[in-house]
Amino acid sequence: MNDRLLRAARRQPTDTTPVWLMRQAGRYLPEYRAIRGNIAFLDLCKHPDLAAEVTVQPVTRLGVDAAIIFSDILIPVEAMGIALELGDKGPHFPNPVRTAADIDKLGVPDPVQGTGFVAEAIRRTRKALNDSVPVIGFAGAPFTLAAYMVEGGGSKSYILIKRLMFEQPELAHRLFGKLTDTLIPYLKMQVEAGASIVQIFDSWGGELSPWDYERFCIPYLKRMVSELKATGVPVIVFGVGMSTHLPLLKSTGADVVGLDWTMPMDEGRRVLGPDVAVQGNLDPLHLFLPREELDGRVRDILQRAGPVGHIFNLGHGILPPTDPESAKFLVDAVHKHGVALRQGTLGK
């Protein structure tokens, strides 16, 4: 296996910097669109053969150092007993969670019975790749999932989830606790199926102040990280707009902290310290730059990150209009300049 990603997550030496891209299986790839044109998104997530096929596509086309299983962070939420609609305009919950009775109705599902198709997709992905690269499992963080559930979908102000937290904190903690009880076995199922590293996405954690994040989110993330690390796999935590939250993310005990593009990589390194690996942090829209400028951005991030304990990635998901050739250029540039960084010739 190409184990660069796993070695970097554990802050071990690598021959070059590993790279993968959030949302690397998706609408920017014509081969994905060809499959997606015949099936609804949620159905694709639940079809192990097709989910495995689209998971493998970017590995084959781009040469990335990992495959992240094609799924959605809201898959385990649906298994808790709440209706979910996933379309091109994003997720929608027709019956949002707003009251104590709504929370009490939510179950803590058996992961195999409720979401076993994710595990099967991981097994089929490993077989298709012949274990040539690691498979990344993932889940959303309790706050981000709760935000969708309470708001009924995406939000600009997050007023409903925040009011629940501030006006009825006991209810909010009950919801976060039930989500955590669901997510831990869900991620363990992915590990048992062959995921050799997992990422927890707290996509909307940056909407909270550091004080509120520490109070309402960190206890649940610490529990998730602890139980997942006990399985022997490295754990990545990532959120958007969380530069001021980096010390809190480090406190979860995660092996790797992902950075968005709003903080220079070396500054993130300084804040986090030497005992945690980092992931990131190219602005996804930099993939629209001319090749020479994109190459320069890659070199700058690599120099700031250093040769050990860095997984190159975007600061958020790759965008649908992206040219796949730009993504391929990025991956090749990371690998090429990563070698030069280790040889001491980068920038010379």
C-alpha positions in Angstrom: 0.0 0.0 0.0 1.0 3.6 -0.6 1.0 4.5 3.1 2.2 8.2 2.8 -1.1 9.5 4.2 -1.0 7.2 7.3 2.7 7.9 7.9 2.1 11.7 7.7 -0.9 11.5 10.0 1.4 9.9 12.6 4.2 12.5 11.9 6.5 9.9 10.4 8.9 10.6 7.5 7.5 10.2 3.9 9.2 10.2 0.5 6.9 13.1 -0.5 3.9 15.0 0.8 0.7 13.0 0.5 -2.4 14.7 -1.0 -6.1 14.1 -1.3 -8.9 16.5 -1.9 -12.1 16.9 0.0 -15.1 16.1 -2.3 -12.6 14.6 -4.7 -15.4 12.2 -5.9 -18.0 14.5 -7.3 -19.6 16.8 -9.9 -16.3 18.2 -11.4 -15.5 14.8 -12.9 -17.3 13.9 -16.1 -17.2 10.2 -15.2 -19.0 10.9 -12.0 -21.7 13.0 -13.8 -22.2 10.1 -16.2 -23.2 7.8 -13.3 -25.0 10.5 -11.4 -27.2 11.4 -14.3 -29.1 8.1 -13.9 -29.5 7.9 -10.1 -30.5 10.2 -7.3 -27.7 11.3 -5.0 -29.1 9.6 -1.9 -29.6 6.4 -3.8 -26.1 6.5 -5.1 -24.8 6.7 -1.6 -26.8 3.6 -0.7 -25.6 1.6 -3.8 -22.3 -0.1 -2.7 -21.1 -0.9 -6.2 -21.7 2.5 -7.6 -20.5 4.3 -4.5 -17.3 2.3 -4.7 -16.9 3.1 -8.4 -17.2 6.8 -7.9 -14.8 6.6 -4.9 -12.2 5.0 -7.1 -12.6 7.5 -10.0 -10.4 10.3 -8.6 -7.7 7.9 -7.5 -7.4 6.6 -11.0 -7.6 10.0 -12.7 -5.7 12.2 -10.3 -3.2 9.9 -8.6 -4.2 11.0 -5.1 -2.8 9.2 -2.0 -6.1 8.2 -0.5 -9.7 7.3 -1.5 -12.4 8.9 0.7 -15.6 6.8 0.6 -18.4 8.3 -1.3 -21.2 9.1 1.1 -22.7 12.0 3.0 -22.4 13.2 6.5 -26.2 13.0 7.0 -26.5 9.3 6.2 -26.4 8.2 9.9 -28.9 10.9 10.8 -31.5 9.4 8.5 -30.9 6.1 10.2 -31.9 7.7 13.5 -35.4 8.0 12.2 -35.7 11.4 10.6 -36.8 11.9 7.0 -34.0 13.3 4.8 -34.1 14.7 1.3 -30.8 15.3 -0.5 -30.8 17.1 -3.8 -28.7 19.5 -5.8 -29.8 22.4 -3.6 -28.5 20.7 -0.5 -30.1 18.7 2.4 -33.6 19.2 3.6 -35.4 17.8 6.7 -39.2 18.1 6.1 -39.7 17.5 9.9 -36.9 19.3 11.7 -36.0 18.6 15.3 -37.2 21.4 17.5 -38.6 20.0 20.8 -37.9 17.5 23.5 -40.4 15.1 22.0 -38.6 15.4 18.6 -35.3 14.5 20.2 -36.9 11.6 22.2 -38.2 10.1 18.9 -34.7 9.8 17.5 -33.2 6.4 17.8 -29.6 5.2 18.2 -29.4 2.8 15.3 -27.4 -0.4 14.9 -24.9 0.8 12.3 -24.9 -2.3 10.2 -28.7 -2.5 10.0 -29.1 1.2 9.3 -26.0 2.1 7.3 -24.4 -1.2 6.4 -24.2 -0.1 2.7 -21.4 2.3 3.7 -19.3 -0.6 5.1 -20.0 -2.6 2.0 -18.9 0.3 -0.2 -15.6 0.5 1.7 -15.0 -3.3 1.3 -15.7 -3.0 -2.5 -13.5 0.0 -2.8 -10.6 -1.7 -1.2 -11.1 -4.7 -3.5 -11.3 -2.4 -6.6 -8.1 -0.6 -5.6 -6.4 -3.8 -4.4 -5.5 -1.8 -1.2 -3.2 0.4 -3.3 -4.1 3.5 -1.2 -5.8 3.9 2.2 -9.6 4.4 2.3 -10.7 7.3 4.5 -13.9 6.9 6.5 -15.8 9.9 7.7 -18.7 11.3 9.7 -20.0 14.7 10.6 -19.5 16.2 14.0 -22.5 16.4 16.4 -22.9 20.1 16.2 -22.9 20.3 12.4 -25.4 17.4 12.1 -27.6 18.9 14.8 -27.5 22.3 13.0 -28.9 20.7 9.9 -31.5 18.8 11.8 -32.8 21.8 13.9 -32.6 24.3 11.1 -34.2 21.9 8.6 -31.3 22.3 6.2 -28.6 24.9 5.6 -28.7 28.3 7.2 -27.1 31.7 7.1 -27.6 32.7 10.7 -28.0 29.3 12.6 -30.5 31.1 14.8 -32.6 28.0 15.6 -29.8 25.7 16.7 -28.1 28.5 18.6 -31.4 29.4 20.4 -31.8 25.8 21.3 -28.3 25.8 22.8 -28.6 29.0 24.7 -32.3 28.8 25.8 -32.5 25.1 26.4 -29.0 23.8 26.9 -30.1 20.6 28.4 -32.0 19.7 25.3 -29.1 20.6 23.1 -26.8 18.4 25.1 -29.3 15.6 24.9 -29.3 15.9 21.1 -25.5 16.1 20.9 -25.2 13.1 23.1 -27.6 11.0 21.1 -25.7 11.9 17.9 -22.4 11.0 19.5 -23.9 7.6 20.6 -24.8 7.1 16.9 -21.6 8.4 15.3 -19.1 6.3 17.3 -20.4 2.9 16.2 -21.0 4.2 12.7 -17.3 5.2 12.4 -16.1 2.0 14.1 -18.2 0.1 11.5 -16.2 1.9 8.8 -12.9 1.0 10.4 -14.0 -2.7 10.7 -14.8 -2.6 7.0 -11.3 -1.4 6.1 -11.1 2.3 6.5 -7.6 2.9 7.8 -8.0 6.6 8.8 -11.2 8.6 9.6 -12.1 12.3 9.3 -14.7 14.2 11.4 -16.2 17.1 9.6 -17.4 20.0 11.8 -18.3 22.0 8.8 -20.3 24.7 10.7 -18.3 24.7 14.0 -16.8 28.1 13.0 -20.3 29.6 13.5 -19.8 29.3 17.3 -17.6 31.4 19.5 -14.7 29.6 21.1 -16.4 29.7 24.4 -19.6 28.1 23.1 -17.6 25.6 21.0 -15.7 24.5 24.1 -18.9 24.1 26.1 -21.1 22.4 23.6 -18.8 20.6 21.1 -15.5 19.7 22.6 -16.8 17.1 25.1 -18.4 15.1 22.3 -15.5 15.4 19.9 -13.1 14.2 22.6 -15.2 11.2 23.2 -15.4 10.4 19.5 -11.7 10.8 19.0 -10.8 8.8 22.0 -12.9 5.8 21.0 -11.8 5.9 17.4 -8.1 6.1 18.2 -8.6 3.1 20.4 -9.2 1.1 17.2 -5.7 2.0 16.1 -6.5 4.3 13.2 -5.5 8.0 13.0 -8.2 10.6 13.4 -8.5 13.9 11.5 -10.7 16.8 12.7 -11.7 19.6 10.3 -13.9 22.6 10.3 -14.4 25.8 8.3 -13.7 29.2 9.7 -12.1 27.7 12.8 -8.7 29.4 12.9 -9.5 30.8 16.3 -10.6 27.3 17.5 -7.3 25.5 16.7 -6.2 25.0 20.3 -9.7 23.6 21.0 -9.5 21.2 18.0 -6.0 20.1 19.2 -7.5 19.4 22.7 -9.7 16.7 21.2 -6.6 14.5 20.9 -6.9 14.1 17.2 -3.8 13.0 15.3 -4.4 15.6 12.5 -6.1 19.0 12.5 -7.3 20.3 9.1 -6.9 24.0 8.3 -9.1 26.0 6.0 -7.4 28.6 3.7 -7.8 31.6 6.1 -4.7 31.1 8.1 -1.1 30.7 6.8 0.0 27.1 7.2 3.1 28.0 9.3 0.9 30.1 11.7 -1.4 27.1 12.1 1.7 25.0 12.8 2.9 27.5 15.4 -0.5 27.5 17.2 -0.9 23.7 17.2 2.6 22.9 18.1 4.9 20.0 17.0 2.9 17.1 18.4 0.0 17.1 15.9 -0.1 16.7 12.2 -1.8 19.3 9.9 -3.9 19.0 6.8 -4.6 21.6 4.1 -4.8 24.3 3.1 -5.2 25.6 -0.5 -8.2 27.8 -1.2 -10.4 25.6 -3.5 -10.7 28.6 -5.9 -7.0 28.6 -6.4 -7.6 25.7 -8.8 -8.8 28.4 -11.2 -5.5 30.2 -11.2 -3.1 30.0 -14.1 -0.8 26.9 -13.7 2.3 28.9 -12.8 0.5 30.7 -10.0 -1.1 27.6 -8.8 2.3 25.9 -8.7 3.6 28.8 -6.6 0.8 28.5 -4.1 1.6 24.8 -3.7 5.2 25.5 -3.1 4.4 28.2 -0.5 2.2 25.9 1.5 4.7 23.0 1.4 7.5 25.3 2.6 5.4 26.7 5.4 4.2 23.2 6.4 7.6 21.4 6.4 8.4 17.9 5.4 7.0 15.9 8.3 3.4 15.6 9.5 1.6 17.4 6.6 -1.2 16.1 4.4 -1.8 18.4 1.5 -5.5 19.2 0.9 -7.8 22.0 0.0 -9.2 24.3 2.7 -12.7 23.0 1.9 -14.3 20.8 -0.8 -13.4 21.0 -4.5 -16.0 23.0 -6.4 -18.1 21.6 -9.3 -16.9 24.0 -12.0 -13.2 22.9 -11.4 -11.3 21.6 -14.4 -10.1 18.0 -13.5 -6.9 18.8 -15.3 -6.2 21.6 -12.7 -6.8 19.0 -9.9 -4.4 16.6 -11.7 -1.8 19.4 -12.0 -2.2 20.1 -8.3 -1.6 16.5 -7.2 1.4 16.2 -9.5 2.9 19.5 -8.2 2.5 18.4 -4.6 4.3 15.2 -5.2 7.1 16.8 -7.3 7.7 19.7 -4.9 7.3 17.4 -1.9 10.3 15.5 -3.0 12.3 18.7 -3.5 11.3 19.9 0.0 12.8 16.7 1.5 15.9 17.1 -0.6 16.4 20.7 0.5 16.0 22.0 -3.1 12.5 23.5 -3.1 12.7 27.1 -4.2 16.3 26.8 -5.4 
